[in-house]
Amino acid sequence: MIALLVIHALAATAAPFLVRLLGRRAFWLLALPPAGAAGWALTQTGAVRDGHGPTESLRWVPSLGMNLTFTLDTLAWLMTLIVGGIGALILIYCSSYFERDAPGMGRFAGCLTGFAGAMLGLVTTDDLLVLYLFWEATTVLSYLLIGHKTTSRDSRSAATQALVVTTAGGLAMLIGIVIIGQSAGTYRISEVLAAPPTGTAVTAAVVLLLAGAISKSALVPFHFWLPGAMAAPTPVSAYLHAAAMVKAGIYLIARFAPAYSGLTEWKVTLLTLGGLTMLIGAWRALRQVDLKLLLAYGTVSQLGFISLVVGAGGHGAALAGLGLLLSHALFKSTLFLSVGAIDCRTGTRDLRRLNGLGRRMPWIAGAALLAGLSMAGLPLLMGFFAKEAAFGAFLLGPEYDAGPTGSAGADTLMLAVMVVGSILTFAYTARFLWGAFATAPRRELTEVFDAGPWLTAVPVLLGAGGLVVGLTATWIEPLLAPYADQWVAGDHPVHLGGWHGFNLALLLSVLTWACGAALFAARAPFESAQGRLPRTYSAEQVYRLAMRSLDRASVEVTGAVQRGSLPLSLALILIVFIVVPGSQLLWGGVTWPDQVRWWDNPAQPAVGLVVVAAAVAATRARRRLRAVFLLGVTGYGASMLFLLHGAPDLALTQILVETVSLVVFVLVLRRLSGKFPDDPPRAVRRWRALLGLGVGTVTAAMALTASAVRSTPPSASDLARSAVEFGGGSNIVNVILVDVRAWDTMGELSVVLVAATGVASLVFIGGDVHARGRQLIRASWERRGSYTDVGGAEGSGSRWLAEGGRLAPERRSTIFEVVTRLVFHTIVLWSLYLLFSGHNHPGGGFAAGLMCGLALAVRYLAGSRDELLAAAPVMPGLLMGAGLFLSAGVGLGAMLAGGGPLQSWIFDLHLPLLGHVHLVTSVFFDLGVYLVVIGLMLDILRSLGSRVDTQIEQQDAESVQVAGTHTESGEPAANSSPVREGPMGT
Amino acid sequence: MTAALSSVPAADFVATKVEYAAVLPMFIVFGMALVGVLVEAFAPRRVRYPIQLVLTLGGLVAAFLVLVLYSRDHQAKTAGGAIVIDGPALFLQGTVLVLGAVGLLAMAERLDSAAPDTFTQSGSAVPGSPQEAAAVRMGATTTEVFPLVLFAISGMMMFPAAGDLLTMFVALEVLSLPLYILTGLARRRRLLSQEASLKYFLLGAFSSAFFLFGSALIYGFAGSVRFGEIAKAVPQVGGMDSIAVPGVLLIAVGLLFKIGAVPFHSWTPDVYQGAPTPVTGFMAACTKIAAFGALLRVLYVAFEGLRWNWQPVVAVVAALTMIVGAVLSVTQTDVKRLLAYSSITHAGFVLVGVLAMDRTGVSSTMFYLVAYGFSTIAAFALIALVRSSGSEATHLSQWAGLGKSSPVLAGAFSFLMLAFAGIPLTSGFTAKFAVFGAAIAHDGTWLAVIGVLASAVTAFVYVRVIVLMYFSEPSGDTAVLTPSVLTSTAVTIGVAATLLLGIVPSPLLDLAHDSSLFLP
């Protein structure tokens, strides 16, 4: 069997080349693999009947329990014959059906051959997962076949529909398979069937399995995809939608019926849906005028019938079910192929336009007649015997209380459904045959063209096959019996074929024919009555509605949460933060502290209130500057809290950081509009404030509980001692920075350096800015040398700032200049003090650097960029590089001196003027930090300050130019852009 | 002047032993990245591209060979427990190396010109500014993407191998920062790209902060950041759930963000759409692998004992991820956004596997990541080839009729779509089956059912794309470029792997299973 599958695969792969080479004759070659499969199955007939059909196994994915196991039992044998035999005939039919050089024939041939192989694998495999694999393979291939050379909107949606429905069903089936496999501990079908697992989960799994089968076999409520799929070329319809693919679902039902047909869920599902499908399909078939659609609805109806019988379980029903399966495959493919022939040779399938074909195409008419009789259930044909057997099996219920459903009432109901369905079937069969082949006197005859011989021969062969099988039904029965024998045969066995005397089943058949004939005779009034019935919701509309609502839901959700809005995304994350840890805090059995000391000092709550108020106000701010200032208030408040808590060094650092960020903000805000551009409505801002409140509360609660569950002493408790002992300083933070964690500090320094360089290079991109910077600095140095000369030109040297004279008069503020002049050197000196005292007192390199940087900022704000150059006529890179070098040098120096890298030494010196000096070598490291931070500040001022100034000036100049030209051309000089203020807005 | 020198006692310092054999692959990649930076600085512009290409690919291949031939036999907990090279770490590192190399091939595509194809020539210039024009005129090469990718890969290798929370955080940043930059370097639609980069950065910074906050809480709980120590502390330390559980959840938030799980997914569509297409593929594949590796280690090694607390939350996240990803993918009209939502859904599927909490969970997750990685890189590489009037044609309507005009591309893309949908004989099926099977075996049936429903919805979406390509008439001026050998190789590898892992998944499944044991 594996060999056969491989041959199919090879043939499918080679098909395009073969078609290119041989044209449509290639189909003959491609028919060989399916024919071989059928032939091989025939040679195994005896073995299968005796219950020891061949089994092959190949380990494939053992870790997932997936094995290529194939076995041929009665069911598989029958299906192989159908799939292989009809497959081969249909491929032969194709050789005449297609034009000599039809486009896409190669792909089509490959898909069809591959499909035959997939079906063969599907029916012979003994592994659930491999079954699923072939199942999906048939889905995809059928999609490709349905979609063959069609670009119309209808066929597109039909193909999509077919694929979506069957894929969804297939996925449901997969879950069922996995559950069954996990509960049984094996994916071997034969082992599962031998000892079927039970339980709620397995019941659910079986229903899921049925969902797959139902969707594949086009049972209600998924029946709509089958008529839709009739866009396919006729051979495809004949093969996929009559003989093979739609049978896959029935095969699955038949396969699992022995194990699960006793389950109530199984029975209810299949009997209800099967019965409904049978009636609905036949009802719809009566209304069709397109022969192919008529057959499609007829197929739906028959599929319902077969699944009802097969799914019912029981010896008799099983036998009847297999009989129906066989007969349906034969007659329906004959009918489809006949329609294909009619379509090919007349160009239409509309039974209102066809006329007199019975005489013009006698062979086809004969074949169709045989098949039609079988479908209608007339004697001597397989359809009749199978239907008799089905009636017989269900009659066991009312007659002997031994029916397949286990309840006489249900059996009778099902019987009634089958009889009604069969009446309708008889009627639409008659309608089909009459419409296609009869000669109506007052219409012109349909023109018939010639076509290849096989277009006729294949349907005739298949139609005759139906007759032969019917005549030999009694011999076929023992071949099918092993399948039915999985149930106990009762006292009143049902038989396939032969003459059983005048019994109730025959009476029902006669009733069927009579009513069917009457219905056909009264077709005109019946059709109009059908037309008058109110239209109900069809399953297809439900499908469309579901798809539309999916679309709708998707649009809505996208619009609600996925607008690409950053605040929204952040809000989502924050909500999760509030909800998840928050609910843990509320209901997670959290230890809260026994007593909470609210404050040590009444100033603390006061500061806290200010901070909270500022934070809330910040969320309500509409202007950027206000928001930034309010944010700053919260920061300063925090530093106040540090101070009140007794951490002056921390407070100092916090204040400095806060100030620097404020300065940077202000520098940048010059380039942005004053208001927030999105200007959210009041509700949104309230909502945001609430969100912030929530996050704050959760964080505070977390801090509270974290301090309550402390079980070990804080690791910082002996830091105060060891900081002096090891680091030689009593400012713990500073000791940590420059001694204990000096490596980290060094790493951070390099990061700062890289970041600053990055910012600067982004702002200064383009041109030879670097060289120009150097030039400016050189110029500044030179001016410094000739200070008085320049001053003299302005008169009396009355400037307070070195470069103040170079600023436009309207931008100067004398008071500011005076203050700057007075405090600048003091601040720098103070920063030096902070640097050197930092090891023992509040301060340190970082704070000192920020302090010095702020001094530079003051100079810049007072006197703009030239003043900044005068204050610090160096490239920031130099400062930062020197700083890093110094820090690293200290580390290296320590190594040279024989210590570990970055080890500190303490010197106690007596210097003449200063007296006792306690010098720890780590101060040089701190010096490095100091320089890097100054460099960073300088970089920020240069790039976000001076450089942006230049840009603004350039733009101003341009806009003046533009405004000028506008005025000349008679237009009002437009207002220049809203935010073009100098530093501090003068 | 008297100088009194008092020497400061140095703390006892024990140098940690590093098992160089185990970490050598990481060192190679990191080293090559540094060399790449030097090349950028000193090599003349003309030769940078070939040098970088050879260097980067060579580095990745060498690292992979070392990993397979040498490091595999030197599994160890090393660098004082900061790095753990065990089965899952090696497996994921190897995967990242291979997929990184494949992704790099697609990124290096230049289409026979001397300028980069998908990368801007001047990432820092304002779009449309004179600076940008100058950069183009000067023939800027944007070869810095090579070292950036290597840095990202070295972070990705470190991420699943981290032995403590801090190392993991460092790895997180090392892998993220280059990605932020790479995201902003798209050559076309640059503002979109820069916006994506900024969003990614800001939200990423937030999630990193969550991760750190969580780490701090866990340190407070366990007194250590080492996973092994945390695991030991879980049963011993009582009454501290109030910080342990939020700690775990916050760390999980940080990792779930990188994975793109709902509700931390909002960056994904924007970033996937804005980033240069091959970078998107690289990100979708490799970032996920690294982040899932880290998630596995955190959840399986450190917090296994707290699973009753976090498992329901992660299960809900997984369910939401599948549902939201699937439902939102329905309306997408942009191929890249569609695949972004698809990647979200896939993240949900993988999470289902993670929740199995035993070896099958680890192995199925890892297999899924490999399968998805190959498919997704190839898919994005293909998207980069579809152009319309010079820029990438990512709108779905522009893909109409591609089945006719370029059957090879449409065929390959359809095949990948089928793999995403989980159709058998593709890697997608095997992967999905593995994770769902693992879930069903460990009380995760409801997740598997949601997963299947989500798959059905996404299958609908993928089918629509295929239908569009084959069942519509071509419209507009959509054209498919002929790729150079680089992209062709990347696509071929991706498609072949997708097929092979569908037909013969056994070797990789076995390998994943053999490497599914964490060192404690």
Interface residues (C-beta under 8 A of the other chain):
Chain A: W60 V61 P62 S63 L64 L129 Y132 L133 F134 W135 E136 A137 T139 V140 Y143 G147 T150 T151 S155 R156 A159 T160 L163 V164 T167 A168 L171 A172 L174 I175 V178 I179 G181 Q182 A201 M547 L550 D551 A553 S554 V555 V557 T558 V561 Q562 G564 L566 L568 S569 L570 L572 I573 I575 V576 F577 V580 P581 Q584 L585 G588 G589 V590 T591 M702 T705 A706 A708 V709 R710 S711 T712 E725 F726 G727 G728 S761 L762 I765 G766 G899 G900 Q903 S904 W905 I906 F907 D908 L909 H910 L911 P912
Chain B: M1 T2 A3 A4 L5 S6 S7 V8 P9 A10 A11 F13 S124 A125 S129 P130 Q131 A134 K199 L202 L203 F206 S207 F210 L217 G220 G223 V237 G239 M240 D241 S242 I243 V245 P246 L249 L250 V253 F257 P263 F264 S266 W267 P269 D270 N309 V313 V324 V327 L328 S329 V330 T331 S363 L418 A421 G422 I423 P424 L425 F429 T430 F433 A434 F436 G437 I440 A441 T445 A448 V449 V452 S455 A456 V457 A459 F460 V463 R464 V467 Y470 F471 S472 E473 V504 P505 S506 L509 D510 H513
